[in-house]
Amino acid sequence: MIILTERIFTVPNYIKKRIMYMELTKNELQFMAVLWQVGKPLTGAEVLENSVEKSWKDKSLHIMLNRLLQKKAIAEHGFIKDGKKISRTFVPTITREDYYKSVFAGHDSKDLVMLFSAIMRDRSDLDSDTAKKLDGITREWMEK
């Protein structure tokens, strides 16, 4: 594999402002989760290879890439030549933490308490380790 070009991508301020109001679908979030988890520029095929639990079909990859590019959730990073094929690589333009922070940015504290309560009550996969982590985060915030 040969890397043809590699660009360092900085997100302009006007894009950062638009990102704050971005809404991603379940499938787009699954795609983004792969980019966030791997932490390096990936081609579409590499995203497919690293997608363990996905609800979208492989054929819809290009549609999803174009939607995420339009929403400015991802950016083209460069190109990779693999044999005769040249593929674009992509990087997320927002971190996972910043995305979720933006989702709840417009809500007041009462909404967040109700949301947190509903999640804790309705999720059967939450365990005591998760509860301890959440408790630690809350305590750390209170000490500030």
C-alpha positions as CSV (number, residue, x, y, z in Angstrom):
1,M,0.0,0.0,0.0
2,I,1.4,3.4,-1.0
3,I,0.2,6.7,0.6
4,L,-0.1,9.2,-2.3
5,T,-1.0,12.3,-0.3
6,E,-1.5,13.1,3.3
7,R,-3.0,16.4,4.4
8,I,-3.2,17.7,8.0
9,F,-6.8,18.8,8.4
10,T,-7.8,21.6,10.6
11,V,-11.5,22.3,11.1
12,P,-12.3,26.0,10.3
13,N,-14.4,27.8,12.9
14,Y,-17.4,28.1,10.6
15,I,-17.5,24.3,10.4
16,K,-17.2,23.9,14.1
17,K,-20.2,26.1,14.6
18,R,-22.2,24.0,12.1
19,I,-21.1,20.8,13.9
20,M,-22.6,22.0,17.1
21,Y,-26.1,21.5,15.5
22,M,-25.3,18.2,13.7
23,E,-27.6,15.3,14.0
24,L,-26.4,11.9,13.1
25,T,-28.5,8.8,12.3
26,K,-28.0,5.5,14.0
27,N,-26.1,4.2,11.0
28,E,-24.0,7.3,10.7
29,L,-23.1,7.0,14.4
30,Q,-22.0,3.4,13.9
31,F,-19.8,4.6,11.0
32,M,-18.4,7.4,13.1
33,A,-17.8,5.0,16.0
34,V,-15.3,3.0,13.9
35,L,-13.4,6.2,12.9
36,W,-13.3,7.3,16.6
37,Q,-12.2,3.9,17.8
38,V,-9.5,3.3,15.3
39,G,-8.1,6.8,15.6
40,K,-6.4,7.1,12.2
41,P,-7.5,7.9,8.7
42,L,-9.5,5.1,7.1
43,T,-10.8,4.2,3.6
44,G,-14.4,3.2,3.2
45,A,-13.3,-0.4,2.8
46,E,-11.4,-0.2,6.1
47,V,-14.4,1.1,7.9
48,L,-16.4,-1.9,6.6
49,E,-13.6,-4.3,7.8
50,N,-13.6,-2.7,11.3
51,S,-17.4,-2.6,11.6
52,V,-18.3,-5.4,13.8
53,E,-22.0,-4.6,14.7
54,K,-23.5,-2.6,11.9
55,S,-27.1,-2.2,10.8
56,W,-26.3,-0.7,7.4
57,K,-25.5,-2.6,4.2
58,D,-22.1,-2.6,2.5
59,K,-23.8,-1.2,-0.6
60,S,-24.9,1.9,1.2
61,L,-21.3,2.9,2.1
62,H,-20.9,5.6,-0.6
63,I,-24.3,7.1,0.3
64,M,-23.3,7.3,3.9
65,L,-19.8,8.7,3.1
66,N,-21.4,11.5,1.0
67,R,-24.0,12.3,3.8
68,L,-21.3,12.5,6.4
69,L,-19.2,14.7,4.1
70,Q,-22.2,17.0,3.5
71,K,-22.8,17.2,7.2
72,K,-19.1,18.0,7.8
73,A,-18.9,15.1,10.2
74,I,-15.9,13.6,8.3
75,A,-13.3,15.1,6.0
76,E,-11.2,13.7,3.2
77,H,-7.7,13.2,4.6
78,G,-5.8,11.9,1.6
79,F,-5.5,9.0,-0.8
80,I,-4.0,5.5,-0.6
81,K,-3.0,3.4,-3.7
82,D,-3.6,-0.3,-3.2
83,G,-2.6,-2.1,-6.4
84,K,-4.5,-0.4,-9.2
85,K,-7.1,1.0,-6.9
86,I,-6.9,4.5,-5.4
87,S,-9.0,5.1,-2.3
88,R,-9.8,8.2,-0.3
89,T,-9.1,8.2,3.4
90,F,-11.4,9.9,5.9
91,V,-11.1,11.4,9.4
92,P,-13.8,12.6,11.8
93,T,-14.0,16.4,12.2
94,I,-15.4,16.1,15.8
95,T,-14.5,13.9,18.7
96,R,-17.0,11.5,20.2
97,E,-17.1,13.5,23.4
98,D,-17.7,16.8,21.6
99,Y,-20.5,15.2,19.5
100,Y,-22.4,14.0,22.5
101,K,-21.7,17.2,24.3
102,S,-23.3,19.1,21.4
103,V,-26.4,16.8,21.4
104,F,-27.2,17.8,25.0
105,A,-25.9,21.4,24.9
106,G,-29.4,23.0,24.5
107,H,-31.0,21.1,27.4
108,D,-31.3,22.4,30.9
109,S,-30.3,20.4,34.0
110,K,-33.8,19.1,34.7
111,D,-33.8,17.4,31.2
112,L,-30.4,15.9,31.8
113,V,-31.5,14.5,35.2
114,M,-34.6,12.9,33.5
115,L,-32.5,11.5,30.7
116,F,-29.9,10.1,33.0
117,S,-32.7,8.6,35.2
118,A,-34.4,7.0,32.3
119,I,-31.2,5.5,30.9
120,M,-30.2,4.0,34.2
121,R,-33.7,2.6,34.8
122,D,-34.2,1.1,31.3
123,R,-30.8,-0.3,30.4
124,S,-30.3,-3.9,31.4
125,D,-26.6,-3.9,30.2
126,L,-25.4,-1.4,32.8
127,D,-23.3,-3.0,35.5
128,S,-21.8,-1.8,38.8
129,D,-18.5,-0.8,37.0
130,T,-20.4,1.6,34.8
131,A,-22.3,3.0,37.8
132,K,-19.0,3.5,39.6
133,K,-17.5,5.4,36.6
134,L,-20.6,7.6,36.4
135,D,-20.4,8.2,40.2
136,G,-16.7,9.1,39.8
137,I,-17.4,11.6,37.0
138,T,-20.2,13.2,39.1
139,R,-17.9,13.5,42.1
140,E,-15.1,14.9,40.0
141,W,-17.4,17.6,38.6
142,M,-18.7,18.5,42.1
143,E,-15.2,19.1,43.4
144,K,-14.5,21.7,40.7
